[in-house]
Amino acid sequence: MKEEPIDFLLTLLLKTSHSYGDKNTVYPLLQDNLDKLDLNLAVLLRHWAKNYFARESLYNAQTLAAAEAIGNFGTIIGQFPHGNIAYNLDIAIACYEVIEVIFTRDKFPQFWATSKLNLGNSYGYRIYGDPVENLEKALLAYQDALQFYSYEKFPVEWAETQTNWVIFYLKKIKLTKNIIEFDEDLNRIVKICNQILEIFNKNQLIEKWCIVKNTLASAYCDIPNDNRSKNWELAIDIYNEVLGVINQKSFPEQWANTQMNLGMAYNKRVQGDTQENLQLAVQACQNSLKFYTRENYPFAYAILQNNLGNAYREQGLIASAIANYRLALEVHTPEIYPAEAFRTARNIGNTAFKSGIWKEAIYGYSIAIQAVEISRNRLKSDYRRQEIIEEAIGVYQKMVQASINAGEIEKAFEYAERSRSKRLVDLMASNDLYQSGEIPPEVKELLQQYEELQQQIDQQRDRLKSNDNRSQTRAAFQAYNEAIASLETEKQQVWEQIRRLDPVLAGEIQVNPLSLSKIQNLIDNPNTAILSFYTTDNDTHIFVLRQNQITLHTCTQQGLKTLQQWIFDNWLLVYVNDNPTWGSQIDWFLGELSQRLQLAELISQHLEGIEELILVPHLLLHQIPFAALPIANNQYLGDKFLIRYTPSCQILEFCQQRDKIESGDLSYGTVEDATDDLPCASFEGEQLAKLYNIPHSQRLRGSNQATKAKYRQLAEQVKVLHCCHHAESCLDNPLESHLKLGDGNITLGQLMTPGWRLPNLSDVFLSCCETNLGIPSLTDDILTLSTGFLCAGARSVVSTLWAVNDLATAVFSVFYYQNRQHSKSRPEALRQAQLQLRQMKKEEFLQRTDIKKLYNHAKTEFEEAKNKRSQYQRGSVERLKWDSKFLNYGKLKNQLEAVENLIEQFPFSHPRYWSAFICQGLR
């Protein structure tokens, strides 16, 4: 008869209690029930203990015995070397945390301190969760224990606790790469270690003395600094000192541990003969393996196999190195030991890659990627999930290159796609779950805090605008900036809390990467191809995916530095720092980029019969107006192909999976000139209102109407949202990119929270500046206002790559919607609008009825403002109002007159006027 989980738990606790925590008694029971040692047991233990302690007097003998049994079982399961070690440690943590209810510091200080020490050990070695957070919890637990275990009253316990604190503090420093913090604290660590050693010497605790000596040596080994060579020698001296005191018979485990550490030190030693050092490293590892066998100490055994692999690799014994790495992976599997599996598998990949053994490299990198993605999926911090992929991005790149070198193009494409936009994919996956409007109360509360902080930031910025800066002291102005910076930091912390409660980050759902066949299913037309770009260290690869085939075009010697850095230096950096020069160099830059991407060869060799391209850019290629790249016969790429973009194929799938909105069921809304300084935006909105008979109730005009609350209400109400007002990209902090409205800003961060769910939104046209301008991270996440609306629920977004000309944009928008009225698809309407704008002659433009009206209106408003402003005192509210109108309509009048006076026949033919607009999402 199968034993119920609760019965098994009670059996464990009884056996632990009756044996007084003897592991030799409990281990056989655990060994026979490995299938029951899982996270459910930890949950069951918490639930049972809560109910049990609630009905028993907290301090009677029976309750204390139960608590002591749970504590002892925590120690046993935490040290149990078999089964899933990650589960064992989480069960141990549950034990120590539940008995805190009984063993409080006030009533049972020594039990409490011991439990805190054990809790620290469990968190220090914990596998699940964020490694940094686990280490921080471990260090806090040790600090709690030290409140009782003082140096004066409990010197040995103090020394034991301090030893563990130093071990995990050094591990945290190594993990976070916080070398500055380490350099500041090294003297303190040495001082603590010396105090510990003195106590252990005095009490003849040789084994514990060995542990501290090894810990001190590891500090010299693990942390890179200017004295690296000297530090290796210090470490080797310490290890040899320990081996001079103990031997294999007297203290076998510490002898083996020291041998293992000595092997690592010799492997990395700088001084001496390299081959001799490597031979010494191998000998030390083999000595250690005499004790650390796979049967009894699988974790340490696997570490040693990895270390042997490193030594053999450095000796040029590639086959031996890979064989040892494989032995390590038999124990350090991605599911149980993801961090160790990643390290060893990457070693296999890099070793094989360097030797040109592509199949072996693919094997190693595939395991490494599996391990890193498991680690990422177990984290609840948005920042840490992003960071762990950035740290591993080189593995993805080498996996793609190794697959290409092995002729496995399909695999290369799948891993290229798998590496990109993971943060954006997570956001879309989780936000789609909130489309029903059911937001948990704790998330609602955080969203309210987020909105309130944004309001405070807007108020601070309004104070900066309304006050005359010339009358402010430098200190006052700086104080305002510091206040805003402080609020933004607080807002970022709230964002992180919101993300931690996200269904994806909380582990409720998991987003799996798409296979090649699933991606091919996204192509609904035989004349459509996906062009997926991927830049490695040396080359840029362009995968060409059709419904039933995949081919590859490689731009050799166009790698991260030669192409991506070139784009940064000659496009993005110039745009930010010297916009006039950027504008004058557009033609040259796009022509050069076309050559670097070998577009002519790409088209002739891979795109025969193709009419539409779905572009998946990579890194800074997201910022390129592909439609304006020149090709043969004085054509642009956009002349030959319909073009739409997607940040990744998985994001395109999200857009396709959303409920279809029929074209006959569309309702339109506009947000026009939200800050009362864009006359062209008002003209633009008026033209669209005439085209679609948009009622006044669905038009937000000017600062009084275009408020944040009304904007949100309109976005939830309509199916097509057209925005013609100011927007701004924030390149150094993408979540602060924002739409400028009458009473403040709507930031990208807000758009990407569950509070902004727009499941009925079909189309968004962001006729604003820089709505798809951004610097993608190493993980290729392009976080812009455009992708923010895709996350919120839109099926398609038209956006801009730079600060666009307001007059040309107004005309372009009208063209686009006229084409949409004639049942043209989004990319076709976009292409036709681009053609119409760039091919429109000066006379045709000036003779348009709507342009004539606009010109007359501009002149009338300009003259009125000119007369009115002179009637008011400088600096008065009325004067400032008319001054603004005078400048804005004067600018528009000058623009129109400049077109009239142009020598050129086509005033908007230059790509700066028409190619900034891109279409993302569905056709």
Secondary structure, 3 states (H helix, E strand, C coil): CCCCHHHHHHHHHHHHHHCCCCHHHHHHHHHCCHHHCCHHHHHHHHHHHHHHHHHCCCCCHHHHHHHHHHHHHHHHHHHCCCCCHHHHHHHHHHHHHHHHHCCCCCCCHHHHHHHHHHHHHHHHHCCCCCHHHHHHHHHHHHHHHHCCCCCCCCHHHHHHHHHHHHHHHHHHHHHHCCHHHHHHHHHHHHHHHHHHHHHHHHCCCHHHHHHHHHHHHHHHHHCCCCCHHHHHHHHHHHHHHHHHHCCCCCCHHHHHHHHHHHHHHHHHCCCCCHHHHHHHHHHHHHHHCCCCCCCCCHHHHHHHHHHHHHHHHHCCCHHHHHHHHHHHHHHCCCCCCHHHHHHHHHHHHHHHHHHCCHHHHHHHHHHHHHHHHHHHHCCCCHHHHHHHHHHHHHHHHHHHHHHHHCCCHHHHHHHHHHHCCHHHHHHHHHHHHCCCCCCCHHHHHHHHHHHHHHHHHHHHHHHHHHCCHHHCCHHHHHHHHHHHHHHHHHHHHHHHHHHHCCCCCCCCCCCCCCCHHHHHCCCCCCCEEEEEEEECCCCEEEEEECCCCEEEEEECCCCHHHHHHHHHHHHHHHHHHCHHHHHHCHHHHHHHHHHHCCHHHHHHHHCCCCCEEEEECCHHHHHCCHHHCEECCCEEHHHHCEEEECCCHHHHHHHHHCCCCCHHHCCEEEEECCCCCCHHHHHHHHHHHHHHCCCHHHEEEHHHHCCHHHHHHHHHHCCEEEEECCEECCCCCHHHCEEEECCEEEEHHHHCCCCCCCCCCCEEEECCCCCCCCCCCCCCCCCCHHHHHHHHCCCEEEEECCCCCHHHHHHHHHHHHHHHHCCCCHHHHHHHHHHHHHHCCHHHHHHCHHHHHHHHHHHHHHHHHHHHHCCCCCCCHHHHHHHHHHHHHHHHHHHHHHHHCCCCCCCCCCHHHHCCEEEEECC
